[in-house]
Protein backbone atom coordinates (compact mmCIF):
# COMPACT_ATOMS: atom_id res chain seq x y z
CA UNK A 1 0.00 0.00 0.00
CA UNK A 2 2.81 2.43 0.89
CA UNK A 3 4.61 1.63 -2.38
CA UNK A 4 1.43 2.34 -4.37
CA UNK A 5 0.90 5.64 -2.43
CA UNK A 6 4.50 6.57 -3.02
CA UNK A 7 4.14 5.90 -6.75
CA UNK A 8 1.01 8.04 -7.00
CA UNK A 9 2.54 10.86 -4.96
CA UNK A 10 5.73 10.64 -7.02
CA UNK A 11 3.83 11.13 -10.28
CA UNK A 12 1.94 14.03 -8.69
CA UNK A 13 5.15 15.76 -7.59
CA UNK A 14 6.67 15.39 -11.07
CA UNK A 15 3.50 16.76 -12.70
CA UNK A 16 3.30 19.71 -10.33
CA UNK A 17 6.99 20.50 -10.80
CA UNK A 18 6.36 21.10 -14.51
CA UNK A 19 3.71 23.77 -13.89
CA UNK A 20 4.92 27.36 -14.32
CA UNK A 21 3.17 30.16 -12.48
CA UNK A 22 3.78 33.79 -13.29
CA UNK A 23 1.56 34.91 -10.43
CA UNK A 24 1.75 32.51 -7.44
CA UNK A 25 -1.16 32.90 -5.01
CA UNK A 26 -0.85 34.22 -1.49
CA UNK A 27 -1.02 30.88 0.31
CA UNK A 28 -0.89 29.81 3.94
CA UNK A 29 -1.84 33.23 5.33
CA UNK A 30 1.63 34.68 5.88
CA UNK A 31 1.76 37.55 8.35
CA UNK A 32 3.00 40.03 5.78
CA UNK A 33 1.05 39.06 2.71
CA UNK A 34 3.05 39.04 -0.46
CA UNK A 35 1.85 40.88 -3.52
CA UNK A 36 0.99 37.97 -5.74
CA UNK A 37 -0.39 39.79 -8.74
CA UNK A 38 -0.56 43.21 -10.28
CA UNK A 39 -3.56 42.28 -12.41
CA UNK A 40 -6.85 42.49 -10.48
CA UNK A 41 -8.94 41.23 -13.38
CA UNK A 42 -8.51 38.96 -16.35
CA UNK A 43 -7.37 35.36 -16.66
CA UNK A 44 -6.07 34.00 -13.37
CA UNK A 45 -3.21 31.56 -13.08
CA UNK A 46 -3.79 27.92 -12.03
CA UNK A 47 -3.76 27.37 -8.29
CA UNK A 48 -0.69 25.34 -7.34
CA UNK A 49 0.17 25.05 -3.62
CA UNK A 50 3.26 22.93 -4.34
CA UNK A 51 4.73 25.74 -6.43
CA UNK A 52 4.07 28.25 -3.67
CA UNK A 53 5.62 26.07 -0.97
CA UNK A 54 8.78 25.67 -3.05
CA UNK A 55 8.95 29.39 -3.82
CA UNK A 56 9.09 30.25 -0.11
CA UNK A 57 12.01 27.94 0.68
CA UNK A 58 15.47 29.57 0.36
CA UNK A 59 17.34 28.21 -2.72
CA UNK A 60 20.10 26.67 -0.62
CA UNK A 61 17.55 24.63 1.36
CA UNK A 62 15.48 23.29 -1.55
CA UNK A 63 15.68 19.59 -2.47
CA UNK A 64 17.79 19.11 -5.59
CA UNK A 65 15.12 17.12 -7.42
CA UNK A 66 11.61 15.74 -7.23
CA UNK A 67 12.91 12.43 -5.84
CA UNK A 68 14.24 14.18 -2.73
CA UNK A 69 11.04 16.20 -2.41
CA UNK A 70 8.96 13.03 -2.56
CA UNK A 71 11.22 11.26 -0.06
CA UNK A 72 10.83 14.11 2.43
CA UNK A 73 7.05 14.16 2.11
CA UNK A 74 6.77 10.37 2.49
CA UNK A 75 8.96 10.48 5.59
CA UNK A 76 6.64 13.06 7.15
CA UNK A 77 3.61 10.99 6.11
CA UNK A 78 4.98 7.87 7.79
CA UNK A 79 5.30 9.86 11.04
CA UNK A 80 1.75 11.16 10.74
CA UNK A 81 2.99 14.71 10.14
CA UNK A 82 1.47 17.04 7.56
CA UNK A 83 3.14 20.09 6.04
CA UNK A 84 3.36 23.10 8.37
CA UNK A 85 1.01 25.99 7.71
CA UNK A 86 3.93 28.45 7.47
CA UNK A 87 6.33 27.38 4.69
CA UNK A 88 9.35 28.97 6.38
CA UNK A 89 9.34 26.06 8.86
CA UNK A 90 10.39 23.79 5.98
CA UNK A 91 13.91 25.20 5.83
CA UNK A 92 16.89 22.88 6.32
CA UNK A 93 18.31 24.65 9.40
CA UNK A 94 16.44 23.93 12.69
CA UNK A 95 14.76 26.88 14.38
CA UNK A 96 16.19 28.35 17.58
CA UNK A 97 14.24 29.95 20.43
CA UNK A 98 15.46 33.42 19.47
CA UNK A 99 14.34 32.98 15.87
CA UNK A 100 10.92 31.67 16.88
CA UNK A 101 10.38 34.55 19.29
CA UNK A 102 11.40 37.02 16.59
CA UNK A 103 8.75 35.88 14.10
CA UNK A 104 6.66 38.96 13.37
CA UNK A 105 3.17 38.04 14.59
CA UNK A 106 2.04 41.68 14.33
CA UNK A 107 -0.33 41.69 17.31
CA UNK A 108 -3.35 43.83 16.51
CA UNK A 109 -7.11 44.03 16.87
CA UNK A 110 -9.28 44.61 13.82
CA UNK A 111 -11.98 46.98 14.98
CA UNK A 112 -15.53 45.95 14.00
CA UNK A 113 -16.92 48.11 11.21
CA UNK A 114 -20.47 46.85 10.71
CA UNK A 115 -23.19 44.73 12.29
CA UNK A 116 -21.66 41.52 10.95
CA UNK A 117 -18.33 42.33 12.57
CA UNK A 118 -19.93 43.26 15.88
CA UNK A 119 -21.88 39.97 15.96
CA UNK A 120 -18.69 37.98 15.30
CA UNK A 121 -16.73 39.95 17.89
CA UNK A 122 -19.49 39.59 20.51
CA UNK A 123 -19.64 35.81 20.11
CA UNK A 124 -15.87 35.52 20.47
CA UNK A 125 -15.79 37.69 23.59
CA UNK A 126 -18.52 35.55 25.16
CA UNK A 127 -16.51 32.40 24.44
CA UNK A 128 -13.41 34.07 25.88
CA UNK A 129 -15.18 34.79 29.17
CA UNK A 130 -16.14 31.14 29.46
CA UNK A 131 -12.60 29.93 28.70
CA UNK A 132 -11.01 32.38 31.17
CA UNK A 133 -13.44 31.42 33.91
CA UNK A 134 -12.97 27.67 33.51
CA UNK A 135 -9.27 27.29 32.71
CA UNK A 136 -7.75 30.42 34.26
CA UNK A 137 -3.96 29.88 33.96
CA UNK A 138 -3.99 26.16 33.16
CA UNK A 139 -2.71 26.95 29.69
CA UNK A 140 -1.88 23.45 28.45
CA UNK A 141 -5.32 22.09 29.35
CA UNK A 142 -6.85 25.24 27.90
CA UNK A 143 -4.96 24.67 24.66
CA UNK A 144 -6.07 21.03 24.41
CA UNK A 145 -9.78 21.86 24.73
CA UNK A 146 -9.69 24.95 22.54
CA UNK A 147 -7.69 23.30 19.75
CA UNK A 148 -10.41 20.63 19.45
CA UNK A 149 -12.80 23.50 18.66
CA UNK A 150 -10.29 25.50 16.59
CA UNK A 151 -10.02 22.63 14.10
CA UNK A 152 -13.74 22.84 13.28
CA UNK A 153 -14.06 26.08 11.21
CA UNK A 154 -11.54 25.16 8.51
CA UNK A 155 -13.15 21.76 7.95
CA UNK A 156 -16.70 23.17 7.88
CA UNK A 157 -15.76 26.06 5.59
CA UNK A 158 -13.78 23.73 3.31
CA UNK A 159 -16.78 21.40 3.08
CA UNK A 160 -19.14 24.21 2.08
CA UNK A 161 -16.62 25.60 -0.45
CA UNK A 162 -16.26 22.09 -1.90
CA UNK A 163 -20.02 21.72 -2.26
CA UNK A 164 -20.31 25.20 -3.79
CA UNK A 165 -17.58 24.36 -6.31
CA UNK A 166 -19.43 21.18 -7.30
CA UNK A 167 -22.78 22.94 -7.42
CA UNK A 168 -21.54 25.82 -9.57
CA UNK A 169 -19.19 23.58 -11.57
CA UNK A 170 -16.30 26.01 -11.37
CA UNK A 171 -12.89 26.34 -9.72
CA UNK A 172 -12.66 27.27 -6.04
CA UNK A 173 -9.49 29.37 -6.62
CA UNK A 174 -7.61 27.79 -3.75
CA UNK A 175 -10.09 28.11 -0.87
CA UNK A 176 -10.72 24.42 -0.23
CA UNK A 177 -7.12 23.35 0.18
CA UNK A 178 -6.20 26.37 2.28
CA UNK A 179 -9.16 25.89 4.62
CA UNK A 180 -8.60 22.16 5.04
CA UNK A 181 -4.91 22.76 5.68
CA UNK A 182 -5.88 25.23 8.39
CA UNK A 183 -8.05 22.55 10.02
CA UNK A 184 -5.22 20.03 9.79
CA UNK A 185 -2.80 22.51 11.33
CA UNK A 186 -5.10 23.03 14.32
CA UNK A 187 -5.40 19.26 14.70
CA UNK A 188 -1.61 18.99 14.77
CA UNK A 189 -1.57 21.54 17.61
CA UNK A 190 -3.89 19.23 19.55
CA UNK A 191 -1.72 16.16 18.85
CA UNK A 192 1.33 18.08 20.11
CA UNK A 193 -0.34 19.18 23.36
CA UNK A 194 -1.58 15.63 23.95
CA UNK A 195 2.10 14.64 24.15
CA UNK A 196 2.56 17.16 26.98
CA UNK A 197 -0.39 16.25 29.20
CA UNK A 198 -3.68 14.38 29.18
CA UNK A 199 -7.10 16.04 29.60
CA UNK A 200 -9.28 15.12 32.55
CA UNK A 201 -12.44 13.09 32.15
CA UNK A 202 -14.58 16.21 32.51
CA UNK A 203 -12.50 18.04 29.88
CA UNK A 204 -13.06 15.17 27.45
CA UNK A 205 -16.80 15.43 28.11
CA UNK A 206 -16.56 19.20 27.62
CA UNK A 207 -14.82 18.70 24.28
CA UNK A 208 -17.63 16.48 23.00
CA UNK A 209 -20.32 18.97 23.95
CA UNK A 210 -18.41 22.05 22.79
CA UNK A 211 -17.53 20.50 19.45
CA UNK A 212 -21.13 19.51 18.77
CA UNK A 213 -22.47 22.95 19.62
CA UNK A 214 -19.77 24.88 17.79
CA UNK A 215 -19.95 22.70 14.68
CA UNK A 216 -23.65 23.41 14.22
CA UNK A 217 -23.28 27.08 15.14
CA UNK A 218 -20.45 27.62 12.69
CA UNK A 219 -22.17 25.62 9.94
CA UNK A 220 -25.25 27.85 10.32
CA UNK A 221 -23.19 31.02 10.06
CA UNK A 222 -21.12 29.74 7.13
CA UNK A 223 -24.18 28.65 5.19
CA UNK A 224 -26.03 31.95 5.57
CA UNK A 225 -23.39 34.49 6.65
CA UNK A 226 -19.93 33.30 5.47
CA UNK A 227 -18.32 36.72 5.94
CA UNK A 228 -19.41 36.77 9.58
CA UNK A 229 -18.13 33.21 10.01
CA UNK A 230 -14.65 34.08 8.76
CA UNK A 231 -14.59 37.27 10.80
CA UNK A 232 -15.48 35.21 13.87
CA UNK A 233 -12.49 32.95 13.28
CA UNK A 234 -10.29 36.00 12.74
CA UNK A 235 -11.29 37.31 16.16
CA UNK A 236 -10.88 33.85 17.72
CA UNK A 237 -7.33 33.72 16.42
CA UNK A 238 -6.66 37.21 17.79
CA UNK A 239 -7.57 35.81 21.21
CA UNK A 240 -5.41 32.73 20.57
CA UNK A 241 -2.37 34.93 19.91
CA UNK A 242 -3.05 36.77 23.18
CA UNK A 243 -3.43 33.49 25.09
CA UNK A 244 -0.24 31.95 23.71
CA UNK A 245 1.65 35.15 24.45
CA UNK A 246 0.47 34.95 28.07
CA UNK A 247 1.41 31.24 28.07
CA UNK A 248 4.94 32.12 26.94
CA UNK A 249 5.20 34.80 29.62
CA UNK A 250 4.28 32.26 32.31
CA UNK A 251 7.08 29.97 31.11
CA UNK A 252 9.61 32.81 30.91
CA UNK A 253 8.72 33.88 34.48
CA UNK A 254 9.21 30.32 35.77
CA UNK A 255 5.56 29.78 36.72
CA UNK A 256 5.28 26.90 34.24
CA UNK A 257 8.06 24.33 33.83
CA UNK A 258 9.90 24.69 30.51
CA UNK A 259 9.81 20.98 29.70
CA UNK A 260 11.45 19.14 26.83
CA UNK A 261 9.47 19.68 23.62
CA UNK A 262 7.61 16.61 22.29
CA UNK A 263 9.33 14.89 19.38
CA UNK A 264 6.19 15.42 17.31
CA UNK A 265 6.57 19.20 17.68
CA UNK A 266 10.29 19.02 16.84
CA UNK A 267 9.55 17.09 13.64
CA UNK A 268 6.56 19.22 12.64
CA UNK A 269 8.16 22.62 13.19
CA UNK A 270 11.76 21.68 12.40
CA UNK A 271 12.91 22.68 15.87
CA UNK A 272 16.32 22.11 17.39
CA UNK A 273 16.75 18.63 18.90
CA UNK A 274 17.01 20.21 22.38
CA UNK A 275 13.92 22.39 21.90
CA UNK A 276 11.79 23.17 24.96
CA UNK A 277 8.12 23.89 25.63
CA UNK A 278 8.66 27.63 25.10
CA UNK A 279 9.78 26.95 21.51
CA UNK A 280 6.55 25.05 20.87
CA UNK A 281 4.45 27.91 22.23
CA UNK A 282 6.22 30.43 20.00
CA UNK A 283 5.77 28.21 16.92
CA UNK A 284 2.07 27.57 17.54
CA UNK A 285 1.52 31.27 18.24
CA UNK A 286 2.96 32.05 14.81
CA UNK A 287 0.48 29.61 13.25
CA UNK A 288 -2.45 31.27 15.02
CA UNK A 289 -1.33 34.67 13.75
CA UNK A 290 -1.37 33.25 10.21
CA UNK A 291 -4.93 31.96 10.66
CA UNK A 292 -5.97 35.32 12.07
CA UNK A 293 -4.75 37.18 9.01
CA UNK A 294 -6.12 34.58 6.59
CA UNK A 295 -9.64 34.65 7.97
CA UNK A 296 -9.82 38.42 8.20
CA UNK A 297 -8.69 38.50 4.56
CA UNK A 298 -11.31 35.89 3.59
CA UNK A 299 -14.03 38.04 5.17
CA UNK A 300 -12.73 41.08 3.30
CA UNK A 301 -12.67 39.17 0.02
CA UNK A 302 -16.27 38.08 0.42
CA UNK A 303 -17.22 41.68 1.20
CA UNK A 304 -15.64 43.05 -2.01
CA UNK A 305 -16.60 39.95 -4.03
CA UNK A 306 -13.04 39.12 -5.02
CA UNK A 307 -12.65 35.47 -4.00
CA UNK A 308 -9.77 34.57 -6.33
CA UNK A 309 -6.75 33.98 -4.10
CA UNK A 310 -4.47 34.45 -7.11
CA UNK A 311 -5.34 38.15 -7.06
CA UNK A 312 -4.02 40.73 -4.66
CA UNK A 313 -6.91 41.89 -2.49
CA UNK A 314 -8.07 45.42 -3.26
CA UNK A 315 -10.25 46.79 -0.47
Secondary structure, DSSP 8 states (H G I E B T S, - for coil): -HHHHHHHHHHHHHHHHT---SS----S--SS-----S-SSS------HHHHHHHTS-GGGS-SSHHHHHHHHHHHHHTT----SSGGGGSSS-B-HHHHHHS----------SHHHHHHHHHHHHHHHHHHHHHTT-HHHHHHHHHHHHHHHHHHHHHHHHHHHHHHTS--TTHHHHHHHHHHHHHHHHHHHHTT----HHHHHHHHHHHHHHHHHHHHHHHH-HHHHHHHHHHHHHHHHHHHHHHHHHHHTTSS---B--HHHHHHHTB-TT-BHHHHHHHHHHHHHHHHHHHHHHHHHHHHT---TTS----
